[in-house]
Each structure stands twice: as structure tokens, then as C-alpha cells.
Amino acid sequence: MSIEQLLVEALAHYDIAEPQVEFIRHNENATYKVVDASAERIVRGYEEATGVSVEDKFIEPFLAMQILLFIATHYENARRREWFGDGVSRWCNEVLVPLIE
């Protein structure tokens, strides 16, 4: 069974309507970013239900704030984990720095 087939089979167990899979890196484990393409529909559904328009430019800052909140609330334990430094570096490169630029 190929990696792609394994991903499709694994994702079938989750409530992800339209998974978009992106390979991130391979060290001891292959790492993939999975995004639900239906997330756009969630935002649009919120707009329809509330009558409040959500500008796409505000979604990324809220993602960045969630990441910063995670780091702040888990720092004491997470900083001892092997993955934490790589995670912070990745979050900076993929979310925080592009947001600032």
C-alpha cells in the first residue's frame, strides 16, 4: 500500500470533508499538513448565520494568536520536548513571519 493510500484510509476515519494533503518533511516520521477545504465553507456559513462578514485577512492573525497562546500555556513542559524547537521554528517560518511581512 502506498503512502497516499494510507493517508486516504487514515483520513477516512476523521470528519474531514475535503482533505488537502501537503508533505512537510521526513525525518523519523513522514509529516503531512492536512487542511480541510471545507474550512472556507465554515467561514461562509458563519457569515450567513450571523450576518457578519469575515474578511479573509483576519483569519491568519487569529491562527497566529492560537499558536502564541499554545506556546505561552505549554512552554514549561513543551520546551523539554524534542519536537518543540522544530515546531516553534516551523510556526515562525510558516505563520508568524509571513503574517508580519
C-alpha positions as CSV (number, residue, x, y, z in Angstrom):
1,M,0.0,0.0,0.0
2,S,1.4,3.4,-1.0
3,I,1.7,6.4,1.4
4,E,-1.1,8.1,-0.5
5,Q,-3.4,5.2,0.0
6,L,-2.5,5.0,3.7
7,L,-3.3,8.7,4.1
8,V,-6.7,8.4,2.3
9,E,-7.5,5.4,4.5
10,A,-6.4,7.2,7.7
11,L,-8.3,10.4,6.9
12,A,-11.5,8.4,6.2
13,H,-11.7,7.9,10.0
14,Y,-12.0,11.7,10.6
15,D,-14.7,14.2,9.9
16,I,-12.7,16.0,7.2
17,A,-14.9,16.7,4.2
18,E,-12.3,17.6,1.6
19,P,-8.8,16.8,2.8
20,Q,-5.9,18.6,1.1
21,V,-2.7,16.9,2.0
22,E,0.7,18.5,1.8
23,F,4.0,16.7,2.5
24,I,6.0,18.8,5.1
25,R,9.1,16.7,5.9
26,H,10.5,13.3,6.6
27,N,12.8,12.5,9.5
28,E,12.0,9.5,11.7
29,N,8.3,10.0,10.7
30,A,6.8,11.4,7.5
31,T,4.9,14.5,8.4
32,Y,2.0,15.9,6.4
33,K,-0.2,19.0,6.7
34,V,-3.8,18.2,6.3
35,V,-6.3,21.0,5.6
36,D,-10.0,20.6,5.2
37,A,-11.0,22.5,2.1
38,S,-14.4,22.8,3.7
39,A,-13.0,25.3,6.2
40,E,-13.8,28.0,3.7
41,R,-17.4,26.9,3.9
42,I,-17.3,27.1,7.7
43,V,-16.4,30.8,7.5
44,R,-19.0,31.4,4.8
45,G,-21.6,29.5,7.0
46,Y,-20.7,31.7,9.9
47,E,-21.3,34.8,7.8
48,E,-24.7,33.6,6.6
49,A,-25.8,32.6,10.2
50,T,-24.7,35.8,11.8
51,G,-24.9,38.3,9.0
52,V,-21.3,39.4,9.9
53,S,-18.8,39.5,7.1
54,V,-15.4,37.9,7.8
55,E,-12.5,39.2,5.8
56,D,-10.0,36.5,5.0
57,K,-7.2,38.8,6.1
58,F,-8.3,38.4,9.7
59,I,-8.2,34.6,9.7
60,E,-4.4,34.3,9.7
61,P,-3.9,36.7,12.6
62,F,-6.2,34.6,14.7
63,L,-4.3,31.4,13.8
64,A,-1.1,33.1,14.8
65,M,-2.7,34.1,18.2
66,Q,-3.7,30.5,18.8
67,I,-0.1,29.4,18.2
68,L,1.2,32.0,20.5
69,L,-1.4,31.0,23.2
70,F,-0.3,27.4,22.8
71,I,3.4,28.3,23.3
72,A,2.6,30.5,26.3
73,T,0.4,28.0,28.1
74,H,2.6,24.9,27.4
75,Y,6.0,26.4,27.5
76,E,7.2,24.9,30.8
77,N,6.5,21.3,29.7
78,A,6.8,21.6,25.9
79,R,10.2,23.2,25.9
80,R,11.6,19.9,27.2
81,R,10.2,18.0,24.3
82,E,12.4,17.2,21.3
83,W,9.8,18.5,18.8
84,F,9.2,21.8,20.5
85,G,12.1,23.7,19.0
86,D,11.3,22.4,15.5
87,G,7.7,23.3,16.0
88,V,8.4,26.8,17.1
89,S,10.8,27.3,14.1
90,R,8.2,25.9,11.7
91,W,5.4,28.1,13.2
92,C,7.6,31.1,12.9
93,N,8.5,30.4,9.3
94,E,5.1,29.3,8.1
95,V,2.7,31.5,10.1
96,L,4.3,34.3,12.1
97,V,6.9,35.8,9.8
98,P,4.6,35.7,6.7
99,L,2.0,37.4,8.7
100,I,4.4,40.2,9.7
101,E,5.7,40.6,6.2
